[in-house]
Amino acid sequence: MKADLHVHTTASDGRLDPEEVVRLAVGVGLDCIAITDHDTVDGVVPALKAAQAFPDFLVIPGVEINTDVPDGEVHVLGYFLDYTDQALAAILQRLRNARRSRAQEMVVKLANLGLNLEWHRIEELARGKSICRPHIAKALLEKGYVISEKEAFDKYIGHGRPAYVERYKLSPSEAVKLIAKARGLPVLAHPADIDDLDSLLPELKEFGLVGIEVYYRDYNAETIDKLLKVANRHSLIATGGTDYHAFNDDIEVMMGVMLTPPESLEKLFALANSHSVELLKAMNPRLNVSGK
C-alpha cells in the first residue's frame, strides 16, 4: 500500500479542498493518505466522502498540532483519531482562534513596516477556514511586496522576522496527550531540526507517542538514516509523508514522493485496531481492520 501520511487541505493552509486532494492522490497512484490539517479536523469528513468514489482508496482521519518549545516549534501529527471528540474540538477551536488573533497582529506589524494588507482579502484566501501564515504570505505576494511566498516568510513573517507574532500553543506533551485521549496515534512530525530529540522522545512516549516522521520531503538519505536509528533506539514507528500543501513553489514536492513504509503502516493499523475497531469501521467502511 502506497501511503502519504502528511497532507493538508483548504481546511487549514493547503490550496486544494479535501475532495481535490483525494482525486489528486488517486491520480498519482496512492492507495492511502492521512488528512493532517493544522489544528483542525474540518477536512476529514469531506475527504472521507470523496473517497467513497474510489473503492480501493483509504483516508485516515488526522490532524497536525503546532506546539511550543523554548527555541521554536514542534509539530505533532495524530492518526486514526476520533474527529468527533468534543474535548479535542474545544482545544482545536481555541488554537484556531489564536491563529486568527495572531494573523491580525501580524497585519498590524506589516502595516507599520509599510506593507498594507486588507484583512478581508486574507479572510477570502482562508475561505472561511483556519487563518494561517501562508494566507498572509499569499496576500503579500498578490500586493507585489515579495516575489514569492517563501520570501514573505524569510523576510517578514517567519520565526524571528519583524512581523512575526507568537500565539497560544500547547506543549508537545499536551498535544500528544490530547491526541491519545481522542483515541488517536500521536507521531512527531519532521523531527530532524528538534534540539535534543533523544531527550524529548522518552517524555512524549510516556504520554502516548508511537512514532516519528522519518521519511519527509526535505530529508536526504543521511538524515533519514539518522532518524531511522533514533526511531529504532526508542522503539518508535518510522512514518513518512510529503507535508503536501499544493503550494506549487520551488520547494514543494508532489504528494506521494515520500511514503510510509508498508511495515510501518501495518504497525499503525495494528495499534489503531487495538484502540477501537468499531471506530475504524465507522470512519471508513472499506477499511480492512486486520491491518493488511
N, C-alpha and C positions, 0 to 999 in steps of 0.2 A: 504494500500500500504506500503510495506517494503522498506524504502529508506535510503541509506547511503550517506550522502551529503558531504563527505570529502574523496576523493580518488585520488591517484597520479599514474602517468604512467611514462614510459620512456621519455616522453616529458620534464620532469624535473628530479626528483630524485627517481622515482619509478623503480621497477625491472621488471615489466610486461608492454608490449606495450599496447596501448589502446584496441586493438582487444582482447588480452588475458584477460585484465581487465573485459571487457564486458562478455566474456564467463564464467569467474570465478564468476562474480556477479550473472549471471543467474544460474550457477551451485549450488551456496549456497542459492538459493531461494529468491534473492532480486527482487524487481519489478522496482527499480529506483536507479540510482546513479548520483552523480554530479562529473564531471571530474574537479579537482581543482589543477592543477599543479602550481608550484611556478613560478610566473612572466612570464607565457606563456599560450597561448590557443592552442598550436600546437597539443595537443592530442584530441581536441574536434571533429574535422571533422572525423578522423579515428574511433573514438568511436561511433559517430552517424551512420556512415556507417555500422559498425559491428552490431549495434543494429537493423538494418533492418532485420536481420535474425531471430529476436525474436519479434513477433508481439505485445506481451504484455509487453515489456520491454522499459523503458524510460531512456534516457540520458539527464541530464541537463547540458548545457554548463556553465562552471565556471572557476574560477581562484583563486589562493591564492597569495596575495601580501604581502611580508615581509616589514614591516615598522620599523622606528627607533624611540625610545624614550630614554630619558636620561639614564635609568637604564637597557636597554636591547632592546628587540624587541616586537612588537605587530603585529600579522598576521591578515589580513582582507580577508575574503572569498567573492567572488562575484558570484551570481547565475543568470541564465537566461540572461546573458549579450549578447550584440551584438558582437560576436567574430570577426566580420569583420570590426569593427570600427577602422578607421585609427589613430585617436588620441590615442586610447588605445594601438594599435600596436606599435606606436612610443615610448611610455613610457615604455612598456614592453620590447622592444628591448634594450632600454637604461639600464634597470635593468639587463637584461641578460648579456650585455656587461660588466657591473660592476661585475657580478658574475665571469666572465672569468678572468678579471684582478685581482680580489681578490684571485682566486684559484692559479694563477701564483705566486702571492706574498707569499701565504701560502707554496707553493712548495719550494720557496727560503728559507723561515724561517725554514722549516723542514730540508732542506739540512744543514743549519747552526747548527742544532741540531744533525747532523749525520744520519738523516733519508733521504736517497736519493731516490726520485721517478722520473720516466720517464714521462715527460709531454705527450708524445704520448700515453702512456697507459691510462692516465686519460681521454684523448680525446676519446679513444676507449671505455672506460667504460661509457662515456656520450652518445655514439652512435650518435654523431652529434647534440645532443640536448643541452639544458642549462646545464652548468657545475656547480654542486652543491657540498657541503662539503661531502655528502655521497660517492661521487665518489672518493674523496681523501681518505676517511676512508677505502674504499674497497681496494684501491691501497696499503695503509699501511698494511692492513691485508694480502694481497697477498705476500707482501715482508717479512712477519713474524715479523714486528715491533710491532704489537699488536696481542692480542689473540681474539679480537672481534672488530667490528666497533664501538660499544659503548665505548670501551676503547680508541679508536682513538679520539673520542670527549672528553672524560673525561680527557685525559692526554695531548692532543696536539691541537686540532682544535676547541674545544668548546669555548664559550664566556669566555674570561679571561685567556685562556690557552696560552702557549708560542708561538704557531704558528697561533693563531687567528688573522685575519685581518678584520677590518671594511670595509664596502663598501658603495657605494651610495645607499640610500634608500629614499623612500617617508616618510612623516609623516603619522600617522594614518588618519588624516582628509583629506590629499591629496589622499590617496588610496580610501577612501570612496567616495570622490568627483569623482575620475576617474571612478570608477565602476558605479556610478549613472549616469554619463554623457554618459556611454556606455549602458544605459537603463538596467543596472543590479541591483540586490538587494544585498547591502552590509551587511555582517554578521561578527561579531567579532569572530575569531577562538580561541579555547582553552583559555578562558579568566581568569581562576582561579588564575593564578600567576601574573596577572596585578596589579600593585600597584595603589591604589586609583581608583578602577574601577568605583565606583559611581560618581566620579568627571569627568571621561573621557567620560562616555556614553552620557550625555546631549550635549556635544560639537559635538560628532560624529553623534548624531541624527539630529542635525541641518543641517548636510551635506548629510543626507540620510540613515544612518544606520537603518536597520529594525529588526535585530535580534542578538542574541549571541548564541554561541555553548555551550549549557548546558550539553548535553549528549555526553561524549567524552571517548575514550578508557581508559584513566588513572584515570577517576573520580569515586570515591566511592559514596555511597548513600548520605553521609553527604555533600560532595562537590556539588553534583547535586542539592540537596535540597537548598543549599545556593545560587547557581547560578539561580535556578528557581525563588527564591524570588527576586533576582536582576532583572531578566527579567520582572517579573510582576510589580515590582516597577517602571520600566522605560517604560512599555508598549512595550516590545520587544518580538519578536517571539523566542521561545526556540527551536533551531535546534539541530541536532545530527549527528555524524559521527565517523568513526574509525581512520581517518588520515592514511589510508592504503597505504603502500609502497611495500609490498611483500618482506620485508627485511629478513623474516624467522629467526629472532633472538628471544631472550627470553623476549623481551619487547613488541613485536608487537602482536596484536590480529587479528583474521581473519576479513576480510571485512564483515560488517553486524552485528557484535557483538553489536555495538551501532547504534541506528537508530533514525531518526527524527520522533517524534510522528505524527500520522495521522492528528491531528487537526492543528499542526504547518505546515505540508505540505500543507494542504488546504489553510492556510493563505498565504503561499508563492505563491501558484498558483494564488490566487486571486489578490495579488499585481502584479505578473507578467502579468496577464491579463490586468490590468489597465495600465501597461506600454505600451504593444503592443501585441495585439492578433495576428496580422499578422506576427510579428517576431517569435512568438512561433510556429505558424503553419509552417513557413519556416524551423525552426530548427528541427522539428520532426513532420512529417505529421500525425503520430498516436496519438499525444498528445491531450488529452481531455481538451480543453481550458476552460471548465466550472470549472476546478479545482477539479473535483470529480473522 
